[in-house]
Amino acid sequence: MADVRRNYDIEELGRINTAHHFQPFSDSKAMAEDGGARMITSASGVYLQDGHGNRLLDGMAGLWCVNIGYGHKELAEVAAQQMMELPYYNTFFRTATPPVAELSAKVASLLPDNFNRVFFSNSGSEANDSNIRMVHHYWQTKGQPEKRFIISRDNAYHGSTVASATLGGMSAMHKQGGKLVPSIHHVMEPNIFKFGINKSDEEVGAMAAKALEDKVLELGPDNVAAFIGEPIQGAGGVIVPPANYWPEIQRICDQYDILLICDEVICGFGRTGNWFGFETLGIKPDLITMAKGLSSGYLPISAIAISDKVNDVVVSDGGEFAHGYTYSGHPAACAVALRNIEIIEREGLVEKVRNETGPYAQRLLKGLEDHPLVGYTRGVGMFGAFELVKNKETRERFTPAGKVGITCRDHIMRLGAIIRPCGEAMVFSPPLTIEKAELDELFGLIRQALDATAKDWGVM
Ligand SMILES: Cc1ncc(COP(=O)(O)O)c(C=O)c1O
């Protein structure tokens, strides 16, 4: 494990955390009654260590972000060097810094030839907000301000700010007042497991794409500005769409002159076995959102990439873009992101996932289908999901909804690994550095957790 302070008073830290820390996506009261948060104190490679000395295989790469794994000292050194040279300067009002210029060019070099410009933010949520601003700026500059509606999908995740939470399709977030932007609309997700009973994958793909076309016609094509989608919906449960889905979406966007935004916050930087998910799925986006794997989570940074089609309007005719964040293109974060990309290249992580460990992980995932609790598996590259069911034939779920996933999550954590429930879909998304032996360990623990879950729920 990494060389870190080892004299933590974990009990005291747990107490002050429970008393003073309002945690995201957590029920603070229930957590306090349950003994508080698990304190993670150090990490190396694909393993985390908690304050009680337990080792956990991180099957989620943090929050789908630590693509290069933990413990790369090089990134700490790059950050320290940059902070000593220039800890901060902004990118507003015609100033820039060397790292932001270099990172812009580097990101552009990873993208197709028609992408040459990058705008920086600090999180995936903010980047999606920036994309909304960019889309409106584009259509207004083009003299078509009535093109203002943005269409997204149910069960999508695009972030947690007011606009990005509205953009997402998470019902729990919408219920808490997270659906406040009236110009954002949703259509069904291309979910084979959910909608595919007595239907072929193709039929689900066609139905989900038709939902977009119907919505465009309902709103009026002249009023629709953009469609946004994750190439593969991550937090929705690693929803791998049917093969005919994205080509149809592309046709609809092209036909009705709608900008296509690919949210690559999870899929980007190697997760699907290519640098970006749009390559794996054969999509031609106009705008791209990226975060997470851009810096492997070592420092917060995100970006949107702007195609020449958008650039030629907003840069040639748009005047000043009245948008930006104090930390857009933060020099230390840019320096770290740049080195992170170099590490992905140097270690051949994209090729490793595409040719070696990705197919291996997918075989292990498929192997779970013989388990009585597993009704369906799906995945690409280095992430995937398995659906927990009560009845494999009818796809009947356990009740109450969502609880069996928590049982499975708790068992695997007790056994020494982290994977995550998205409802009844258990998802994994480890660092791209994970080796085959570590995948064997992860899937061995998953099988043990499934057996224990089945016992608890009276199936075995
Ligand atoms: C596809 C996608 N977009 C956007 C976001 C939001 O990113 P952040 O949490 O950095 O704001 C996430 C976060 O999980 C995501 O998965």
The ligand as a Gaussian input file, in Angstrom:
#p B3LYP/6-31G(d) Opt

LIG

0 1
 C      -22.148000       9.712000     -17.877000
 C      -21.915000      10.691000     -16.769000
 N      -22.050000      11.999000     -17.026000
 C      -21.856000      12.914000     -16.077000
 C      -21.527000      12.549000     -14.791000
 C      -21.339000      13.590000     -13.749000
 O      -20.003000      13.706000     -13.422000
 P      -19.576000      14.419000     -12.043000
 O      -19.999000      13.518000     -10.938000
 O      -18.091000      14.542000     -12.202000
 O      -20.237000      15.738000     -12.011000
 C      -21.355000      11.204000     -14.490000
 C      -21.011000      10.777000     -13.129000
 O      -21.056000       9.626000     -12.779000
 C      -21.596000      10.239000     -15.494000
 O      -21.507000       8.951000     -15.243000

